[in-house]
Structure formats: structure tokens, C-alpha cells
Amino acid sequence: MIFPWRIEEHTSLPSTQDAAIAAAHANDPGRLAILADTQTNGRGSRGRTWTSPPGNLNLSILIRPETPIPPGHIALLAGIALHDALTPYTRNLMLKWPNDLLLDGAKLAGILVDATFTADGTPAWFVIGIGANLAHAPNIPGRQTASLPAPAPSPKAVAEAILNALDTTQDITAEWLKRAHPPGTYLHIQTPQRSIEGTFETITNEGALKLNEHFQPISSGEVLLGLCPRPRGGLGVYAEAIPPDPQHIREAQPCFS
């Protein structure tokens, strides 16, 4: 089988994500993967910097969808592909909504999605950025990180496995749920406007998060695991002043049960 993707390999780039977006704006036809040994200005989610030492995966993928796909499914699809690409190298992997891969509860990889839409609202292209700690787990204050056991696979081998998985995944919602935190898991979701807590029910057909205690699905936010439910007031939305700093929340209400 001829490998259906084009892979551009670079020793160093400011950002593989920015390079792939530039290719999209230059009318690249898609099915393009940009891989760099290191990045000097790697981007993570919510404006964070992504640390990119040699030996880790720094990958961005340009896709022009041939058939309609809900925008919320792109990060889920990428998570499935990443999970399956790394499964041969370790156990205890788990997807965390919407865009993280955990190893024994610590962050192993993250996914960033950029997109442009046509006038009728359909996606013109997606750029999926994937950073994975294959060989090194960066020290990030307030966050647990992990890397694969030695010897780590090569970034190119992992990139090829991800691209192959992107072509073979069928039922995105069902496959993501098989690899994610199970129903009933207590989740704390921090959004720019409020904090929400509850137990995980499922994800919708659009890729939004559904909690048992809330009718309205949650389309964006940062999920924190390993926290205990509040001791008073039950589960739900609460409006008192809570610093939007995950490190503060983690230290304030750790759950060890």
C-alpha cells in the first residue's frame, strides 16, 4: 500500500502548526503532515507554550475534509489516532476530553485544532497539532507530565501510525468513548465564565461533553481529573470567586480515593 500522506520533515521550525496553517492559506491540497525535531515557538491550547525537546513528537496535519465532519469531532478523531499509535509502547493510556492523552493520569500528549470555514459554515480545512512526550516529560509547574518508557519510538514512526489511524477510524464517538474516562467519572470543568462539576455521562454527536447533572452540553473548557466533589451544595454550577488557575484548584481540592 502506498502511503497516502505527504510528510515534510524539518530539523527545527518556529511552529509546525503555523507552518501547516501557512500551507493551507497557500492552497495546499491537504493530506500534509509537517514534522519537526524541535520547535522554537511551539503552541499549546489556550495560548500556552508547548515545550518541544528533541525526541518528542512535534506534528501538524493539514486536512481538507472530503465529506462533512462536525468540527468537534476533529480533536476526538485525532485523540483516537494518537492513542492507538502509542498503545504498542505502553499501557494505561486514557483520553481526556477534549484534547489530552494521559498516561497513568499524567499528561502525555496534547492536541490543538485550528480551522477555517466557508460562507455556509462548512469546514474548508483543519490543522491538527499534536505534541507528545515520547522521550522527555517537561517539568511544568502545577501539572503532572509523563513520557513513554525507554526506548522511545521515533517521532516519524509515531507520525506515520497516527496518519494511518486517521484513515481507518469509523465511528468516532463510540471509539473515543472506549478510550476515555468511564461514565460516572467526577469531572471539574473550568471555562472562562464559570466552573462546572458533575459526573461524566457521554459526548454528543457534535463532540460536546455531557454531564449527568446538566441538561446543556459543554462545548469547550478545561477538564480537571482527580478532584473530589465539593463537600457542600452538591454537584452543579457554582458562581463564587474561584481562581481560573488549574494549579490552585488541584491543590485546593485533591482527591486521593
N, C-alpha and C positions, 0 to 999 in steps of 0.2 A: 504494500500500500504506500503510495506516495504521500508524504507528509503534507497536508493541505494548507499549512500556515507558513508565512514568511517570518523568520526570526532575524532581527538585527541585533548584533552583539557589539557592545561598547565596553571599553575599559573603564571609562568614567563619564558621567553625564551630570549636569546640574539636577535634572529630574527626569526620570523615564516617563512620568505622567505628562509633563509639559511637552516632551518630545512627541509623544503619541497624539496629544491634542493638536500640536502643530501639523502633524501629518494629516489629521482629519480635516483641518482647515485648508490644507493644500490639496484636498480632493483625493487623498489616498483611498483606494477601493476597499480597504479593510482587510480583515484576517491577517493583521500585522501585529507581531509581538516585539517589543523593544526591551532588551535585557542589558543591564549594566552591572559590571563588577562592583562599582561603588557609585554613590550619588553625593554631590556636594550640597544639594538643597532639596533633599527628599521631603515629600509632603505626606502627612498623615491625615486622619479625619479631624474635622472641627478645627482646622488651622494649625494642628500640631506639626512639629518637625519629626521626620522619621529618620532614625539613625540607621546608617547603611554601611556597616563594615564589610570588607571583602569576605566572601564565603557565604554570605546570606543572599536571599533572593530579592532582587530589585527588578520587578517586571511590570510592564504596562501593555495592555492588549486593546487594539482598536477593532471594534466590531460595528459593521453596518448591518442591522438585522434584516434578513430576507423575509421574515414573517413577523407580524406584530407580537410584541412581548411586553408585558407590564413592566414599567421602569423599576418597580420594587422587586422584581424577580431577578434582576441582573446581579445584585450583590449576593442573593441566595444561590444562584447558579454558580457564581464564582466560588462561593464557600464550599459547595458540594465538590467542585472540581479540585480545589485546594486540599480539602480533607482527604479525598481519595488518592491524590498524588502523594501525600505524605504518610498515608496509612502503612505502606510497606516498611517504613523506617521506625515506627514507634506505635505504642498503644495509648489508650486513654485520651484520644482526641475528642473534642466536643465543639460544635459550632455554637456561638453565642450571637443572638440577634442584635443588630442586623449585619455586622460585618467583621466579626472576630473569630479566630480559631484558637482554642485553648488546649493546652497540654497539662493534664493534672491540675486544672484550674487556673494556670498562669497563661498569660498571653504569648502565643507562639507566632501568630501572624495576624495581619490586618488587611482589609480591603477598602479601597477608595474608588468611587464611581463618579465620573463626570459624563455629561451628556448634552446634546443639542437636539431640539425638537423642531419639526416642521410647523407650518402655519396651522395645520389641522390637529396638532398636538401629538402626532406620532413621532417616535424617536428617529432622528436622522443617523445618529451614531452614538455609541457608548465607548468610553475608555475606562477599562478596569485596571486599576493599580493594585498590585499585590506585593506586599513586603512580608517576608517570612524569615524567622531566625533559624536558619539551617545550622549554622556553625557557632554563632555567638548570640548570647542573650544580653542585650544592652541594659545597663543599670539606669532605670527610670524611677526617680523618687516618687513614692506613693503607689507604685504599680508593681505587680509581680510579673516577671517575664520568664520565658523558658526558651531553650533551644533543643534541637534534636540530639539524641545520643550520638557520640562519635562511633565510627567515622561518618561525617555528614555527607549526604549526596551532593553532586554538583548542581549548581543553580540551573544549568541548561537542561540536565536530566529532569529536574522537577518542572521546569517550564514546559518541556515537551509533554510530560504527563498531564499537566493542567490543560494544555490545549487539546489534547486527545479527549480528556474527560468533558470538556465544554461541548464537544461534538456528539457525545454519546448519552448525556443526561436527558431523560424524557420528562417524567412527572416531577417538576421542580419542587412543588410544595411537599409532596409525600417524601421525596428523597431527602429534602432538607430536614424535615421533622425526624427522620430516622437517625440523624447525626447530631441533633441538637439537645439542649437541656430538656428533660422529660416534662410532660404535663404535670402540673402541681408544683413545679419549682417556684420558690418565692423569688420575685424579681423586684428590684427597685429601679425605676426609670427616671433619669434626670433629664428634663427638657429645659430650654431657655426660659420657659414661662412658669414651670411648676415641677413638683416632684410627685410621682405616682408610684404606688406599690400594690402588689397583688400577686396572685399565683398564675403561672403560665397556663393558658388553655390551648392555643394553636396560633397559626398565622393564617391570614386571609388569602384569598386568591390573588390579591394585589400585592401580597408580601408584607402587609401590616401586622403588628403584634396584637394579639387578643388576650386579655386577662379575664379570668373567671369573674372578677368583681366589677368589671366595667363593660358597659354596652358598646362604647365608642372605641374602635380600634386605634392603635397608636402607630402613626406613620413614621415618626423619627424620634430619636432620643438615645441616651446612653444607658445601657443596662448594666447594673451592678449586681453581681452574684456574691454569695457568701455573707449577706447581711441578714439579721434577724428581723422579723416583723416588729413593728412598733408595739411596745407593751401596753399602750392605751389607745383607745379610739378605733381599734380595728384597722382593716385594710382600706385603702382608698386614696383619694387625692387629699393632700393637706397643704395649707397655704401659709403656715408660719414661716418666718425667715430661715431658710436653710441655705447655707453657702453652696453655690453650684460647683463645688470642688469635690470630685470623687474621692480624693485622698481624705478630706475631712469626714465625709460620710462613712468611709470604710473604717476609719479609726474610731468614730463615734459609736457605731453600732455593729461591731464584729459578731459573726455567728459561728460558733465552733461545734454546734451539734450536727 
